[in-house]
């Protein structure tokens, strides 16, 4: 009480005073009004806050569900990536094997072409050698015949010619009788 009196005396100095009579001061009316407001606003604000809380919880649940789905899609994508990498590795492996087979085939074809060309070249060289040998033999025979003919013409007498003709006639008679 003394505190209230001190406050009321102090407030007289400032022009504001404290009325210690509750009935005159309408304190009871203000308290009733405040409690009524609190009761009414509590239900109104409580329902708004409850609605807001439900929306927030729904948004959180929805976000968690989307996170789960995103994680599922991520794991599926990672699996697909691994499978794709396996397929790519297989394709690369098969491409290397195919490239090696093609290279080997080209090498074998090249070897067979070289062998064919070599044998063809050898055959051409052998044929050319044989032709050259025949030409040389023909020239040697021709030269030898010319030389013999020249010697025979120089050494041949008419008696020798008659004797040769007679021998040839005798040989022809023997061939005809047989």
VMD Tcl script that draws the C-alpha trace (Angstrom):
set ca {
  {0.00 0.00 0.00}
  {2.75 2.33 0.79}
  {4.20 1.70 -2.60}
  {0.91 2.67 -4.22}
  {0.79 5.86 -2.17}
  {4.34 6.72 -3.16}
  {3.55 6.13 -6.82}
  {0.40 8.23 -6.57}
  {2.32 11.07 -4.91}
  {5.07 10.88 -7.51}
  {2.54 10.88 -10.31}
  {0.93 14.05 -8.93}
  {4.15 15.80 -9.68}
  {4.00 14.72 -13.30}
  {0.28 15.21 -13.90}
  {-0.46 11.50 -14.02}
  {-1.99 9.88 -11.02}
  {-2.64 6.33 -9.91}
  {-6.14 5.56 -8.73}
  {-6.04 2.86 -6.09}
  {-9.78 2.35 -6.14}
  {-10.39 -0.58 -8.43}
  {-14.05 0.07 -9.00}
  {-13.50 3.67 -10.00}
  {-10.55 2.86 -12.21}
  {-12.48 0.25 -14.32}
  {-9.67 -2.20 -13.78}
  {-12.19 -4.99 -13.37}
  {-13.84 -4.12 -16.69}
  {-10.48 -4.04 -18.44}
  {-9.49 -7.39 -16.91}
  {-12.81 -8.95 -17.98}
  {-12.48 -7.46 -21.43}
  {-8.91 -8.71 -21.77}
  {-9.83 -12.21 -20.55}
  {-12.78 -12.32 -22.97}
  {-10.56 -11.18 -25.81}
  {-7.94 -13.74 -24.89}
  {-10.57 -16.50 -24.78}
  {-12.08 -15.55 -28.14}
  {-8.80 -14.81 -29.84}
  {-7.28 -17.98 -28.41}
  {-9.78 -20.11 -30.33}
  {-9.51 -17.97 -33.48}
  {-5.71 -17.73 -33.39}
  {-5.46 -21.33 -32.26}
  {-7.43 -22.54 -35.28}
  {-5.35 -20.33 -37.59}
  {-2.13 -21.59 -36.00}
  {-3.40 -25.16 -36.17}
  {-4.24 -24.69 -39.85}
  {-0.82 -23.21 -40.46}
  {0.81 -26.05 -38.54}
  {-1.07 -28.59 -40.67}
  {0.01 -26.83 -43.85}
  {3.63 -26.77 -42.70}
  {3.51 -30.46 -41.71}
  {1.86 -31.32 -45.04}
  {4.57 -29.37 -46.90}
  {7.26 -31.14 -44.86}
  {5.71 -34.55 -45.55}
  {5.34 -33.70 -49.22}
  {8.96 -32.55 -49.35}
  {10.12 -35.73 -47.65}
  {8.11 -37.80 -50.14}
  {9.64 -35.89 -53.05}
  {13.07 -36.42 -51.47}
  {12.42 -40.17 -51.24}
  {11.27 -40.25 -54.86}
  {14.27 -38.22 -55.93}
  {16.57 -40.62 -54.06}
  {14.84 -43.56 -55.75}
  {15.25 -41.93 -59.16}
  {18.87 -41.14 -58.31}
  {19.61 -44.75 -57.39}
  {17.84 -45.93 -60.57}
  {19.84 -43.44 -62.60}
  {23.05 -44.63 -60.96}
  {22.11 -48.23 -61.81}
  {21.39 -47.19 -65.38}
  {24.71 -45.36 -65.50}
  {26.52 -48.49 -64.32}
  {24.65 -50.60 -66.88}
  {25.36 -48.06 -69.60}
  {29.03 -48.04 -68.64}
  {29.06 -51.86 -68.86}
  {27.46 -51.70 -72.31}
  {29.94 -49.02 -73.40}
  {32.84 -51.15 -72.13}
  {31.48 -54.15 -74.05}
  {31.09 -52.08 -77.21}
  {34.66 -50.79 -76.86}
  {35.93 -54.32 -76.25}
  {34.04 -55.66 -79.28}
  {35.26 -52.73 -81.38}
  {38.86 -53.50 -80.40}
  {38.37 -57.19 -81.22}
  {36.76 -56.30 -84.55}
  {39.53 -53.82 -85.33}
  {42.13 -56.48 -84.53}
  {40.33 -59.00 -86.76}
  {40.13 -56.46 -89.58}
  {43.80 -55.60 -89.14}
  {44.72 -59.28 -89.13}
  {42.59 -59.87 -92.22}
  {44.23 -56.95 -93.99}
  {47.67 -58.27 -93.05}
  {46.80 -61.76 -94.28}
  {45.35 -60.33 -97.50}
  {48.49 -58.25 -97.93}
  {50.69 -61.33 -97.38}
  {48.70 -63.36 -99.88}
  {48.85 -60.47 -102.38}
  {52.62 -60.21 -101.87}
  {53.01 -63.98 -102.30}
  {50.84 -63.92 -105.43}
  {52.78 -60.97 -106.85}
  {56.08 -62.66 -105.95}
  {55.10 -65.93 -107.61}
  {53.73 -64.02 -110.61}
  {56.97 -62.04 -110.83}
  {59.04 -65.24 -110.55}
  {56.95 -66.86 -113.26}
  {57.36 -63.79 -115.48}
  {61.11 -63.77 -114.86}
  {61.33 -67.54 -115.57}
  {59.32 -67.09 -118.77}
  {61.54 -64.17 -119.84}
  {64.67 -66.23 -119.05}
  {63.36 -69.16 -121.11}
  {62.54 -66.86 -124.03}
  {65.98 -65.30 -123.82}
  {67.60 -68.78 -123.66}
  {65.60 -69.91 -126.70}
  {66.56 -66.76 -128.59}
  {70.20 -67.26 -127.65}
  {70.02 -70.96 -128.69}
  {68.35 -69.99 -131.97}
  {71.06 -67.42 -132.62}
  {73.79 -69.90 -131.69}
  {72.25 -72.55 -133.95}
  {71.81 -70.01 -136.71}
  {75.40 -68.83 -136.35}
  {76.66 -72.41 -136.16}
  {74.69 -73.34 -139.28}
  {76.03 -70.32 -141.09}
  {79.55 -71.16 -139.99}
  {79.15 -74.80 -141.01}
  {77.55 -73.75 -144.27}
  {80.41 -71.38 -145.00}
  {82.98 -74.08 -144.11}
  {81.13 -76.65 -146.17}
  {80.89 -74.30 -149.11}
  {84.61 -73.63 -148.87}
  {85.55 -77.31 -148.43}
  {82.81 -78.96 -150.42}
  {83.82 -80.36 -153.74}
  {81.54 -81.71 -156.40}
  {82.54 -85.32 -155.59}
  {81.55 -84.75 -151.99}
  {78.24 -83.30 -153.04}
  {77.48 -86.34 -155.19}
  {78.42 -88.68 -152.39}
  {76.13 -86.84 -149.92}
  {73.25 -86.88 -152.40}
  {73.72 -90.63 -152.97}
  {73.74 -91.32 -149.24}
  {70.55 -89.35 -148.78}
  {68.87 -91.22 -151.64}
  {69.84 -94.54 -150.09}
  {68.47 -93.46 -146.77}
  {65.24 -92.39 -148.40}
  {64.90 -95.74 -150.18}
  {65.36 -97.54 -146.84}
  {62.71 -95.35 -145.21}
  {60.27 -95.99 -148.03}
  {60.67 -99.80 -147.92}
  {60.09 -100.04 -144.31}
}
mol new
graphics top color blue
foreach p $ca { graphics top sphere $p radius 0.5 }
foreach p [lrange $ca 0 end-1] q [lrange $ca 1 end] { graphics top cylinder $p $q radius 0.2 }
display resetview
